[in-house]
Amino acid sequence: MAVINRIAEFHEEIKGWRRDLHAHPETAFEELRTSDFVAEKLAEFGIEVHRGLATTGVVGVLDGQSNKSGRAIGLRADMDALHIHELNDFDHRSTNEGKMHACGHDGHTAMLLGAAKYLAETRNFDGRITFIFQPAEENEGGGRVMVEEGLFDKFPVEAVYGLHNMPGREAGTVGLRAGPAMASFDIFEIVITGKGAHAAMPHLGVDPVVTGAQMVTTLQTIVSRRSDPIDPVVLSVTQFHAGDTWNVIPETAVIRGTVRAFRKESQDQIEEDIARIAEAVCTAQGATMTLRYERRYPALVNSDAETDIAAAVAAKVVGQENVEIGAEQLMGSEDFAYMLQEKPGCYIWLGNGTEGGPGGCSVHNPHYDFNDEVAVVGASYWATLAESTLPKAG
């Protein structure tokens, strides 16, 4: 690997930042300590700091040794944690009960800070780099909010780039693909209203539990029988709430779930099918229903030219043999998709380690921890991307 020597020299510093962030996780739009930490580091590096977008977002602006080209790119890291009770016992485990960096955003933030430190020291580029530290990636769409509040109006860029650590991929290797790379993220909630009754006299009521059970089963036919088998789609029911005691048929039941797809046409069809099935099942059982369907994140689509740039840069850092171009699409979602709707760019996956080794535990798991050994690789990728995309003249 051709990591940048200067970044390798302060690898321990990056690790210290990362572990400090891991020990103090904060969730969506509440990343107060985290944003203070980021802003203070950027200021220490001599980078211009802007705050307030999406409440806790931080943006750093750095000009190169020259800015004759007038060009600019954006580099983005997410900062938020999850509502998970951490089950690790190492020294840097979460000190905020019920909150945990279980997806590696602590590592993402530390890697971009590492690149910012190096680039502020060298300024070996012509143009401007915008460092985007985004809150609320998990479920709440902080990327969308930053865009809506004028991120690219206030900080114009020609392209924007992101990355995510990837457990299960060999540490320090890179995967990426042009076009749709990660699925959209939709949610639905169906409230079924029946008629409550004594559990010993079910004939006097309309059972929303039985209605809901039938509905859950029937919803699965949307993917198996309504969707094109070669069009990746997932519909998962993740919650079923009903009743409070053993001998009462409740009045209502609530079903919640998520839908993932790569094409808007698929989203449209699934939303229509959910409504049709839910209404039909309830009508057959004598119940009624209301449906709430929300489109949270669009599909993440990498642009061709920027994916080629990212692949070439990754090859410089980790070696061509360690870059998988055309990596498999993921049904997971990312609100970086909103930034890619506004600007061309590319989102890559950086290997965090394989199962059984450091960093191999799945994300969103209470035992997960970011692999500090890949931090210098990610920071080197960011720095090399900046220098390669904005080369100095002559």
C-alpha positions as CSV (number, residue, x, y, z in Angstrom):
1,M,0.0,0.0,0.0
2,A,1.2,3.5,-0.8
3,V,-0.2,5.4,2.1
4,I,1.1,8.9,2.6
5,N,4.1,8.8,4.9
6,R,3.2,12.0,6.7
7,I,-0.3,10.7,7.6
8,A,1.3,7.5,8.8
9,E,3.4,9.5,11.1
10,F,0.4,10.8,13.0
11,H,-1.7,7.6,12.8
12,E,-1.7,7.4,16.6
13,E,-3.2,10.9,16.8
14,I,-6.0,9.8,14.4
15,K,-6.6,6.7,16.5
16,G,-6.9,8.9,19.6
17,W,-9.4,11.2,17.9
18,R,-11.4,8.2,16.8
19,R,-11.5,6.5,20.2
20,D,-12.5,9.8,21.9
21,L,-15.4,10.1,19.5
22,H,-16.3,6.5,20.0
23,A,-16.5,7.0,23.8
24,H,-18.8,10.0,23.4
25,P,-21.4,9.0,20.8
26,E,-24.2,11.4,19.9
27,T,-27.3,10.7,17.8
28,A,-29.1,12.7,15.1
29,F,-29.0,16.5,15.3
30,E,-27.6,16.2,18.9
31,E,-23.9,15.9,17.9
32,L,-23.0,19.0,20.0
33,R,-19.7,17.7,21.5
34,T,-18.8,16.0,18.3
35,S,-19.3,19.1,16.2
36,D,-17.3,21.1,18.8
37,F,-14.5,18.5,18.5
38,V,-14.4,18.7,14.8
39,A,-14.6,22.5,14.6
40,E,-11.8,22.9,17.1
41,K,-9.5,20.5,15.2
42,L,-10.2,22.2,11.9
43,A,-9.4,25.6,13.4
44,E,-6.2,24.2,14.9
45,F,-5.2,23.1,11.4
46,G,-5.8,26.6,10.1
47,I,-8.9,25.7,8.1
48,E,-11.8,28.1,7.8
49,V,-14.7,26.8,9.9
50,H,-18.5,27.2,9.3
51,R,-21.2,25.9,11.5
52,G,-25.0,25.7,11.7
53,L,-26.1,23.8,8.7
54,A,-28.5,21.0,9.7
55,T,-28.1,22.3,13.3
56,T,-24.8,20.5,14.1
57,G,-23.1,20.3,10.7
58,V,-19.6,21.6,10.3
59,V,-18.0,22.7,7.1
60,G,-14.3,23.4,6.7
61,V,-12.9,25.4,3.7
62,L,-9.3,25.1,2.6
63,D,-7.6,26.8,-0.4
64,G,-4.5,25.3,-1.9
65,Q,-1.2,26.9,-2.5
66,S,-3.0,28.6,-5.4
67,N,-6.6,28.8,-6.5
68,K,-6.0,29.9,-10.1
69,S,-8.2,27.1,-11.4
70,G,-11.3,28.2,-9.4
71,R,-12.2,24.6,-9.0
72,A,-13.5,23.0,-5.8
73,I,-14.5,19.5,-4.6
74,G,-16.4,18.3,-1.5
75,L,-15.3,15.5,0.9
76,R,-18.0,14.3,3.3
77,A,-18.0,12.3,6.5
78,D,-20.9,11.5,8.7
79,M,-20.7,12.1,12.5
80,D,-23.7,10.5,14.2
81,A,-24.1,7.4,16.3
82,L,-27.0,5.0,16.9
83,H,-29.4,4.2,19.7
84,I,-27.7,0.9,20.7
85,H,-26.5,-0.3,24.1
86,E,-22.8,-1.1,23.5
87,L,-21.6,-4.5,24.7
88,N,-17.9,-4.0,24.3
89,D,-15.6,-3.8,27.3
90,F,-12.6,-2.0,26.0
91,D,-11.4,1.3,27.4
92,H,-13.0,3.5,24.7
93,R,-16.5,2.0,24.9
94,S,-19.4,4.3,25.0
95,T,-19.9,6.5,28.0
96,N,-23.3,7.6,26.9
97,E,-25.7,4.8,27.9
98,G,-27.9,3.6,25.1
99,K,-25.9,5.3,22.4
100,M,-23.1,3.8,20.4
101,H,-20.9,4.3,17.3
102,A,-22.0,1.0,15.8
103,C,-21.5,2.0,12.2
104,G,-18.1,3.6,12.1
105,H,-19.0,7.2,11.8
106,D,-16.4,7.9,14.4
107,G,-13.8,6.4,12.0
108,H,-15.2,8.3,9.1
109,T,-14.9,11.6,11.0
110,A,-11.4,10.8,12.2
111,M,-10.1,9.8,8.7
112,L,-11.4,13.1,7.2
113,L,-9.8,15.0,10.0
114,G,-6.6,13.2,9.3
115,A,-6.7,14.2,5.6
116,A,-7.6,17.8,6.6
117,K,-4.6,18.0,8.9
118,Y,-2.2,16.8,6.1
119,L,-3.8,18.9,3.4
120,A,-3.6,22.0,5.6
121,E,0.1,21.4,6.2
122,T,1.0,20.8,2.5
123,R,-1.7,22.6,0.5
124,N,-0.3,20.7,-2.5
125,F,-3.3,21.4,-4.8
126,D,-4.8,24.2,-6.9
127,G,-8.3,25.0,-5.9
128,R,-10.5,24.6,-2.9
129,I,-11.5,21.7,-0.7
130,T,-14.8,21.7,1.2
131,F,-14.7,19.3,4.2
132,I,-18.3,18.4,5.0
133,F,-19.0,16.9,8.4
134,Q,-22.6,15.8,8.3
135,P,-25.0,15.0,11.2
136,A,-27.9,12.6,11.3
137,E,-27.1,10.1,8.6
138,E,-28.9,7.3,10.5
139,N,-32.6,7.5,9.6
140,E,-33.0,11.3,9.9
141,G,-31.6,12.6,6.7
142,G,-29.0,15.1,7.8
143,G,-27.6,15.1,4.3
144,R,-30.9,16.2,2.9
145,V,-31.2,19.0,5.5
146,M,-27.7,20.3,4.7
147,V,-28.6,20.4,1.0
148,E,-31.9,22.1,1.6
149,E,-30.3,24.7,3.8
150,G,-27.9,25.7,1.0
151,L,-24.8,23.6,1.4
152,F,-23.8,23.8,-2.3
153,D,-25.0,27.3,-2.7
154,K,-22.8,28.5,0.2
155,F,-19.9,26.2,-0.7
156,P,-20.0,25.5,-4.4
157,V,-18.2,22.4,-5.6
158,E,-17.9,20.6,-8.9
159,A,-18.1,17.1,-7.4
160,V,-18.6,15.5,-4.0
161,Y,-17.2,12.3,-2.6
162,G,-18.0,10.0,0.3
163,L,-16.9,6.7,1.8
164,H,-18.1,4.0,4.3
165,N,-16.2,1.4,6.1
166,M,-17.2,-2.2,5.2
167,P,-16.9,-5.1,7.6
168,G,-16.6,-8.4,5.7
169,R,-14.2,-6.8,3.1
170,E,-10.5,-7.3,3.7
171,A,-9.1,-4.4,5.7
172,G,-7.8,-1.6,3.5
173,T,-9.3,-2.8,0.2
174,V,-11.8,-0.8,-1.8
175,G,-15.0,-1.5,-3.6
176,L,-17.0,0.8,-5.8
177,R,-19.3,0.8,-8.7
178,A,-20.8,3.4,-11.2
179,G,-24.5,3.9,-11.3
180,P,-27.0,2.8,-8.6
181,A,-24.8,1.5,-5.7
182,M,-27.1,1.6,-2.7
183,A,-30.9,1.2,-2.4
184,S,-33.6,3.8,-1.6
185,F,-35.0,3.7,1.9
186,D,-38.8,3.9,2.4
187,I,-40.8,3.2,5.5
188,F,-44.4,2.3,6.0
189,E,-46.9,2.1,8.9
190,I,-50.2,0.4,8.8
191,V,-52.7,1.0,11.6
192,I,-55.4,-1.7,11.6
193,T,-58.6,-0.9,13.5
194,G,-60.9,-3.8,14.4
195,K,-63.4,-4.2,17.3
196,G,-62.1,-5.2,20.7
197,A,-63.7,-8.2,22.5
198,H,-63.1,-10.7,25.2
199,A,-60.6,-13.3,24.0
200,A,-63.1,-16.1,25.0
201,M,-65.7,-14.5,22.7
202,P,-63.9,-13.7,19.5
203,H,-67.1,-13.8,17.5
204,L,-68.2,-10.6,19.1
205,G,-65.2,-8.6,17.8
206,V,-63.1,-8.0,14.7
207,D,-59.6,-9.3,15.5
208,P,-56.8,-6.9,14.3
209,V,-54.2,-9.4,15.3
210,V,-55.5,-12.1,12.9
211,T,-56.0,-9.4,10.2
212,G,-52.4,-8.2,10.7
213,A,-51.0,-11.7,10.6
214,Q,-52.7,-12.3,7.3
215,M,-51.5,-8.9,6.1
216,V,-47.8,-9.6,6.9
217,T,-47.9,-12.8,5.0
218,T,-49.7,-11.3,2.0
219,L,-47.3,-8.3,1.8
220,Q,-44.5,-10.8,1.1
221,T,-46.1,-11.6,-2.3
222,I,-45.3,-8.1,-3.5
223,V,-41.6,-9.0,-4.0
224,S,-42.2,-12.7,-4.8
225,R,-45.0,-12.2,-7.3
226,R,-45.3,-8.5,-8.3
227,S,-41.7,-7.4,-8.7
228,D,-39.4,-8.3,-11.6
229,P,-37.1,-11.1,-10.4
230,I,-34.0,-9.3,-11.8
231,D,-34.9,-6.0,-10.2
232,P,-33.5,-5.9,-6.6
233,V,-36.3,-5.1,-4.1
234,V,-36.7,-5.8,-0.4
235,L,-39.9,-5.4,1.7
236,S,-39.4,-6.2,5.4
237,V,-42.0,-6.0,8.1
238,T,-40.0,-5.1,11.2
239,Q,-42.6,-4.3,13.8
240,F,-46.0,-5.7,14.9
241,H,-47.6,-4.1,17.9
242,A,-51.0,-5.2,19.4
243,G,-52.6,-5.8,22.7
244,D,-51.7,-5.5,26.3
245,T,-53.0,-8.6,28.1
246,W,-53.8,-12.3,27.6
247,N,-57.6,-12.3,27.6
248,V,-58.4,-9.2,25.4
249,I,-58.7,-9.0,21.7
250,P,-57.4,-5.5,21.1
251,E,-59.0,-2.8,19.1
252,T,-56.0,-1.9,17.0
253,A,-52.7,-3.4,15.7
254,V,-49.8,-1.5,14.1
255,I,-47.5,-2.9,11.5
256,R,-44.3,-1.1,10.4
257,G,-41.6,-1.9,8.0
258,T,-39.1,-0.8,5.3
259,V,-38.8,-1.0,1.5
260,R,-35.6,-0.9,-0.4
261,A,-35.3,-0.5,-4.2
262,F,-33.0,1.0,-6.9
263,R,-35.6,2.4,-9.3
264,K,-38.3,5.0,-8.6
265,E,-40.7,2.9,-10.7
266,S,-40.3,0.0,-8.2
267,Q,-40.9,2.3,-5.3
268,D,-44.1,3.6,-7.0
269,Q,-45.4,0.0,-7.6
270,I,-44.6,-1.2,-4.1
271,E,-46.3,1.8,-2.4
272,E,-49.4,1.1,-4.5
273,D,-49.4,-2.6,-3.8
274,I,-49.0,-2.1,-0.1
275,A,-52.0,0.2,0.0
276,R,-54.1,-2.2,-2.2
277,I,-53.2,-5.3,-0.1
278,A,-53.7,-3.6,3.2
279,E,-57.1,-2.3,2.2
280,A,-58.2,-5.7,0.7
281,V,-57.2,-7.7,3.7
282,C,-58.9,-5.4,6.1
283,T,-62.1,-5.3,4.1
284,A,-62.2,-9.1,4.0
285,Q,-61.9,-9.3,7.8
286,G,-64.3,-6.4,8.5
287,A,-61.5,-4.1,9.7
288,T,-60.3,-0.7,8.5
289,M,-56.8,0.6,8.1
290,T,-54.7,3.8,7.6
291,L,-51.4,3.7,5.8
292,R,-48.5,6.1,6.2
293,Y,-45.8,5.7,3.6
294,E,-42.6,7.8,3.6
295,R,-39.8,8.0,1.1
296,R,-36.8,8.7,3.4
297,Y,-33.7,8.3,1.2
298,P,-33.4,8.0,-2.6
299,A,-31.1,5.4,-4.2
300,L,-27.4,6.3,-4.1
301,V,-26.2,6.7,-7.7
302,N,-22.5,7.3,-8.5
303,S,-21.6,9.2,-11.6
304,D,-19.4,7.5,-14.2
305,A,-16.5,10.1,-14.5
306,E,-16.2,10.5,-10.7
307,T,-16.2,6.8,-10.1
308,D,-13.3,6.4,-12.6
309,I,-11.5,9.1,-10.7
310,A,-12.1,7.5,-7.3
311,A,-11.0,4.1,-8.7
312,A,-7.8,5.5,-10.0
313,V,-7.0,7.3,-6.7
314,A,-7.9,4.2,-4.7
315,A,-5.5,2.1,-6.8
316,K,-2.7,4.6,-6.1
317,V,-3.2,4.1,-2.4
318,V,-4.1,0.4,-2.0
319,G,-2.9,-1.1,-5.3
320,Q,-4.9,-1.9,-8.3
321,E,-5.3,-5.5,-7.2
322,N,-7.1,-4.3,-4.0
323,V,-9.7,-2.3,-5.8
324,E,-12.9,-4.0,-6.9
325,I,-14.6,-2.0,-9.7
326,G,-18.2,-3.0,-10.2
327,A,-18.6,-4.2,-6.6
328,E,-22.0,-5.7,-5.7
329,Q,-24.9,-3.4,-5.1
330,L,-26.0,-3.0,-1.5
331,M,-29.6,-2.9,-0.3
332,G,-28.6,-0.7,2.6
333,S,-29.2,3.0,2.2
334,E,-27.3,6.3,2.6
335,D,-28.4,9.9,2.7
336,F,-25.3,10.9,0.8
337,A,-27.6,10.1,-2.0
338,Y,-29.1,13.6,-1.6
339,M,-25.7,15.2,-2.2
340,L,-25.3,13.0,-5.3
341,Q,-28.6,14.2,-6.6
342,E,-27.2,17.7,-6.6
343,K,-23.6,17.1,-7.6
344,P,-21.7,14.4,-9.5
345,G,-19.6,12.2,-7.3
346,C,-18.7,8.8,-6.0
347,Y,-19.2,6.9,-2.7
348,I,-16.7,4.0,-2.0
349,W,-16.6,1.1,0.4
350,L,-13.4,0.8,2.4
351,G,-12.7,-2.7,3.8
352,N,-12.8,-2.8,7.6
353,G,-11.8,-6.4,8.1
354,T,-13.1,-9.9,7.7
355,E,-15.1,-12.0,10.1
356,G,-13.2,-13.2,13.1
357,G,-10.6,-10.5,12.8
358,P,-10.3,-6.8,13.8
359,G,-13.1,-4.8,12.3
360,G,-15.0,-7.8,11.0
361,C,-18.1,-7.5,13.2
362,S,-21.1,-6.3,11.3
363,V,-22.2,-2.7,11.6
364,H,-25.3,-1.9,13.8
365,N,-24.1,-4.7,16.1
366,P,-23.5,-4.0,19.8
367,H,-20.0,-5.5,19.6
368,Y,-18.9,-3.5,16.5
369,D,-15.8,-1.4,16.5
370,F,-14.1,0.5,13.7
371,N,-10.7,-0.9,12.7
372,D,-8.2,1.8,13.6
373,E,-5.6,0.2,11.3
374,V,-7.5,1.3,8.2
375,A,-7.7,4.9,9.3
376,V,-4.4,5.8,7.7
377,V,-5.6,4.2,4.4
378,G,-8.9,6.2,4.4
379,A,-7.1,9.5,5.2
380,S,-4.5,8.8,2.5
381,Y,-7.3,8.2,0.0
382,W,-9.0,11.5,0.9
383,A,-5.7,13.4,0.6
384,T,-4.7,11.7,-2.6
385,L,-8.1,12.3,-4.1
386,A,-7.8,16.0,-3.3
387,E,-4.3,16.3,-4.8
388,S,-5.1,14.3,-7.9
389,T,-8.4,16.0,-8.6
390,L,-7.0,19.5,-8.1
391,P,-3.4,19.2,-9.4
392,K,-1.1,22.2,-9.2
393,A,-0.3,23.7,-12.6
394,G,3.1,23.0,-14.0
